[in-house]
Amino acid sequence: MSRTVLLVYAQPEPSSLTRSFADTAVETLTAQGHQVLQSDLYVMRWKAALDADDFPDRADPGRLSFIVESGHAYASGAQPPDVAEEQRKLLAADAVIFIFPLWWYGLPAILKGWFERVYAYGLGYGYQGQGNQLRYGDGALKGKRALLAAMVGGGVKDYGPRGINGPLEELLFPVTHGCLFYPGMDVLPTHAVYGVNHLSRESVNRQLEAWQVRLACLFDEAPIPFRRQNGGDYPNGHSLADHVAPGVSGIWAHVADPRSYAPRPLAAASAEP
C-alpha cells in the first residue's frame, strides 16, 4: 500500500551521516512505492525564530500574544508561505521522519524552530478550539506515525541508563512525548546512531543497511505506548491516577511499558576509544 512520508532533516554538511540517512530514506521509501516529501531545512534556509514577522496581519497590534496571533493567522490563511507549505506537507503525510544530529543534548535550533512555527494554534495545539482537551494521543495529527533518527557524537555507554550524558530517551522525551505525541502522532522508538564522528566506512555502510531494515517496518512497528490523556489514566486531564504506575515518577510513569522506549538499535557501533 502506497503511503506519503515526510522527511524533515537538519544538517548543513552534504557529506554528513544525517544527509546519507536522508538520501537512503528517499531511495528506500520510493522503492517501496511510497511518495516522499522532503524538507531540507538548511537548503531551504528555514527561518527558525517565531517572532512578530510571522504575523503581519495582527489580531491585536498592541500586544504580541503568540497564541492569539497564531490562531488568527492559521484560521484566516494569513500565515507566511513557508509555514503554510510545511503544514500542507505535514497534513498530507501518513508518517513523518525527523533526521538530525544531537547538538547540546537536543534538536538543532533550526529544527526546533520548525516545530515552533509550523505548529500553529488550531493545528499543533488548541485543536478544534478545545484548549487542552485534545492532546497527548489526540489532536490534528492523530493517526500519523513519527520517527526520530538521531546522529549522536558520544558513544552508546554515555547514553545508557547510568551514562554520564543521561539516557537518550530521557533527553528526547520533550520531542517524542511533547512535539510528536502531544498533537496525536504514534511515535516509534528513536533510531540512534552513536559515535558518528568515529565510524569507519564499513560501519557507516552497516548503519545505512540497518536504517533500510528499519524503514521497511515503518508502518508495521509498534509505537511507544505513551499513556493517552483521554484514555482513563489521567482522570483530571493533568496528573496520573494514584493506581497508575504507583511509586513511579518522572517520564517513565507516562509510558505503559518502559522497556519499549529504548532507542533502536541499542548498540549501534561506536569506534570511540
C-alpha positions as CSV (number, residue, x, y, z in Angstrom):
1,M,0.0,0.0,0.0
2,S,1.4,3.3,-1.1
3,R,1.7,6.0,1.7
4,T,3.1,9.5,1.9
5,V,6.1,10.1,4.1
6,L,7.6,13.5,5.0
7,L,11.3,13.7,5.7
8,V,12.4,16.7,7.8
9,Y,16.1,16.9,8.3
10,A,18.6,19.4,9.6
11,Q,22.3,19.3,8.8
12,P,24.3,21.8,6.7
13,E,27.0,19.5,5.6
14,P,26.2,17.5,2.4
15,S,28.7,14.7,3.3
16,S,27.3,14.1,6.8
17,L,25.7,10.9,8.0
18,T,22.5,12.8,8.5
19,R,22.3,13.6,4.8
20,S,23.2,10.0,3.9
21,F,20.3,8.8,6.1
22,A,18.0,11.2,4.3
23,D,19.2,10.1,0.9
24,T,18.9,6.5,1.9
25,A,15.3,7.1,3.2
26,V,14.3,8.7,-0.1
27,E,15.7,5.8,-2.1
28,T,14.3,3.1,0.2
29,L,10.8,4.5,0.7
30,T,10.4,5.3,-3.1
31,A,11.5,1.8,-3.9
32,Q,8.7,0.6,-1.6
33,G,6.2,2.6,-3.6
34,H,5.7,5.4,-1.2
35,Q,5.6,9.1,-2.0
36,V,8.3,11.0,-0.3
37,L,8.1,14.7,0.6
38,Q,11.2,16.5,1.8
39,S,12.1,19.5,4.0
40,D,15.8,20.0,3.9
41,L,15.8,22.9,6.4
42,Y,19.3,24.3,5.7
43,V,18.9,24.2,2.0
44,M,15.5,25.9,2.4
45,R,17.2,28.5,4.7
46,W,14.3,27.9,7.1
47,K,13.6,30.8,9.4
48,A,13.9,29.3,12.9
49,A,12.7,32.2,15.1
50,L,9.0,32.6,15.8
51,D,8.5,36.3,16.1
52,A,6.3,39.2,15.0
53,D,7.4,38.8,11.4
54,D,5.2,35.7,11.3
55,F,2.1,37.7,11.9
56,P,1.9,40.7,9.5
57,D,-1.9,40.8,9.8
58,R,-2.2,41.2,13.6
59,A,-5.4,40.5,15.5
60,D,-4.1,42.7,18.3
61,P,-1.5,45.3,17.1
62,G,-1.0,46.5,20.7
63,R,0.4,43.2,22.2
64,L,2.1,40.2,20.7
65,S,0.3,37.1,22.0
66,F,1.7,34.1,20.1
67,I,-1.4,32.0,20.9
68,V,-3.9,34.7,19.7
69,E,-1.8,35.7,16.6
70,S,-1.0,32.1,15.7
71,G,-4.7,31.1,15.9
72,H,-5.8,34.2,13.9
73,A,-3.2,33.6,11.2
74,Y,-3.9,29.9,10.9
75,A,-7.7,30.4,10.8
76,S,-7.6,33.3,8.4
77,G,-5.0,31.9,6.0
78,A,-2.6,34.8,6.8
79,Q,0.5,32.7,7.6
80,P,3.8,33.1,5.9
81,P,4.0,31.0,2.7
82,D,6.9,28.8,4.1
83,V,4.8,27.9,7.2
84,A,1.7,27.2,5.2
85,E,3.7,24.9,2.8
86,E,5.2,22.9,5.7
87,Q,1.7,22.5,7.2
88,R,0.4,21.3,3.8
89,K,3.2,18.6,3.7
90,L,2.6,17.6,7.3
91,L,-1.1,17.1,6.9
92,A,-0.6,15.2,3.7
93,A,1.9,12.7,5.3
94,D,1.0,9.4,6.8
95,A,4.4,9.3,8.6
96,V,7.0,11.9,9.4
97,I,10.7,11.1,9.9
98,F,13.0,13.7,11.5
99,I,16.7,13.1,10.9
100,F,19.2,15.3,12.8
101,P,22.4,15.4,14.7
102,L,22.1,15.6,18.5
103,W,23.5,19.1,19.4
104,W,23.9,20.1,23.0
105,Y,21.5,17.3,24.2
106,G,18.7,18.2,21.9
107,L,17.5,19.3,18.4
108,P,19.4,21.7,16.3
109,A,17.8,25.2,16.7
110,I,16.6,25.2,13.1
111,L,14.6,22.0,13.6
112,K,13.2,23.2,17.0
113,G,12.1,26.3,15.1
114,W,10.3,24.1,12.6
115,F,8.0,22.9,15.3
116,E,7.6,26.4,16.8
117,R,6.5,27.9,13.6
118,V,4.6,25.1,11.9
119,Y,2.6,24.0,15.0
120,A,0.1,26.8,14.8
121,Y,-2.7,27.2,17.4
122,G,-5.5,25.1,16.0
123,L,-3.1,22.6,14.5
124,G,-0.3,21.6,16.9
125,Y,-2.3,22.7,19.9
126,G,-5.7,24.1,20.8
127,Y,-7.2,21.6,18.3
128,Q,-10.8,22.3,17.3
129,G,-10.9,25.2,19.8
130,Q,-11.0,22.8,22.7
131,G,-7.9,24.1,24.6
132,N,-6.1,21.2,26.3
133,Q,-8.9,18.7,25.8
134,L,-7.4,17.1,22.6
135,R,-3.8,16.4,23.3
136,Y,-1.4,13.6,24.2
137,G,-2.7,11.0,21.9
138,D,-5.5,13.1,20.4
139,G,-5.3,16.1,18.1
140,A,-4.9,17.2,14.5
141,L,-2.1,14.7,13.8
142,K,-3.7,11.6,15.2
143,G,-3.3,8.6,13.0
144,K,0.1,9.6,11.7
145,R,3.4,8.0,12.6
146,A,6.5,9.7,13.7
147,L,10.1,8.6,13.9
148,L,13.3,10.3,15.1
149,A,16.7,9.3,13.7
150,A,19.4,10.9,15.9
151,M,23.0,11.0,14.9
152,V,24.9,11.1,18.3
153,G,28.5,12.1,18.7
154,G,29.1,10.3,22.0
155,G,29.4,6.5,22.5
156,V,26.5,4.3,23.4
157,K,27.8,3.9,27.0
158,D,27.5,7.7,27.6
159,Y,23.7,7.5,26.9
160,G,23.0,4.3,28.8
161,P,20.9,4.0,31.9
162,R,23.8,5.2,34.1
163,G,25.7,7.0,31.3
164,I,27.2,10.4,32.1
165,N,25.2,12.2,29.5
166,G,21.9,10.7,30.6
167,P,19.7,8.2,28.7
168,L,18.9,9.3,25.2
169,E,15.2,8.5,25.6
170,E,15.1,10.9,28.5
171,L,16.9,13.7,26.7
172,L,14.5,13.4,23.7
173,F,11.3,13.0,25.8
174,P,10.3,16.6,25.2
175,V,10.3,15.8,21.5
176,T,8.8,12.3,21.4
177,H,6.2,12.8,24.1
178,G,5.8,16.6,23.6
179,C,6.3,17.6,20.0
180,L,5.0,14.4,18.5
181,F,2.7,12.6,20.9
182,Y,1.1,15.8,22.1
183,P,-0.7,16.5,18.8
184,G,-1.7,12.9,18.4
185,M,1.0,11.1,16.5
186,D,2.0,7.4,17.1
187,V,5.7,7.7,18.0
188,L,8.1,4.9,17.2
189,P,11.2,4.2,19.3
190,T,14.1,6.5,18.3
191,H,16.6,5.2,15.8
192,A,20.0,6.2,17.3
193,V,23.5,6.0,15.8
194,Y,26.2,6.6,18.3
195,G,29.9,7.7,17.9
196,V,29.1,9.1,14.5
197,N,32.4,11.1,14.4
198,H,34.5,7.9,14.6
199,L,32.7,5.4,12.4
200,S,34.6,3.7,9.7
201,R,33.3,3.5,6.1
202,E,32.4,-0.2,6.8
203,S,30.5,0.9,10.0
204,V,28.7,3.6,8.1
205,N,27.5,1.1,5.5
206,R,26.3,-1.2,8.2
207,Q,24.4,1.7,9.8
208,L,22.7,2.5,6.5
209,E,21.8,-1.1,6.0
210,A,20.2,-1.2,9.4
211,W,18.3,2.0,8.6
212,Q,16.9,0.4,5.4
213,V,15.7,-2.5,7.5
214,R,14.1,-0.1,10.0
215,L,12.3,1.8,7.2
216,A,10.8,-1.4,5.9
217,C,8.9,-1.7,9.1
218,L,7.8,2.0,9.3
219,F,4.1,1.2,9.1
220,D,4.2,-2.1,10.9
221,E,6.3,-1.4,14.0
222,A,4.5,-0.9,17.4
223,P,4.7,2.6,18.7
224,I,5.9,3.7,22.1
225,P,3.0,3.0,24.5
226,F,2.7,6.5,25.9
227,R,-0.4,6.9,28.1
228,R,-3.2,8.9,26.4
229,Q,-4.6,11.8,28.2
230,N,-8.1,10.8,27.4
231,G,-7.6,7.0,27.9
232,G,-8.5,7.0,31.6
233,D,-5.1,7.2,33.2
234,Y,-5.4,10.9,33.8
235,P,-8.9,11.4,35.4
236,N,-8.5,15.2,35.7
237,G,-6.6,15.6,32.5
238,H,-3.5,16.7,34.3
239,S,-1.9,14.1,36.5
240,L,-2.0,10.3,36.7
241,A,-4.4,8.5,38.9
242,D,-3.0,7.1,42.1
243,H,-3.4,3.5,41.0
244,V,-1.5,4.0,37.7
245,A,2.3,3.3,37.9
246,P,2.3,3.6,41.7
247,G,5.7,4.7,43.1
248,V,6.9,5.7,39.7
249,S,7.6,9.4,38.9
250,G,9.1,11.4,36.1
251,I,8.9,10.5,32.4
252,W,8.7,6.7,33.0
253,A,5.3,7.0,34.6
254,H,3.9,8.2,31.3
255,V,5.0,5.1,29.4
256,A,2.9,2.0,29.8
257,D,5.8,-0.3,29.1
258,P,9.2,1.5,29.7
259,R,11.1,-1.4,28.1
260,S,9.6,-0.4,24.7
261,Y,11.0,3.1,24.9
262,A,14.7,2.3,24.4
263,P,16.3,3.8,21.2
264,R,17.0,1.3,18.4
265,P,19.4,-0.1,17.6
266,L,20.6,-0.1,21.2
267,A,24.2,-0.9,20.4
268,A,24.9,0.9,17.2
269,A,28.6,0.5,16.5
270,S,30.8,3.1,18.0
271,A,34.5,3.3,17.4
272,E,35.2,5.7,20.2
273,P,38.3,4.9,22.2
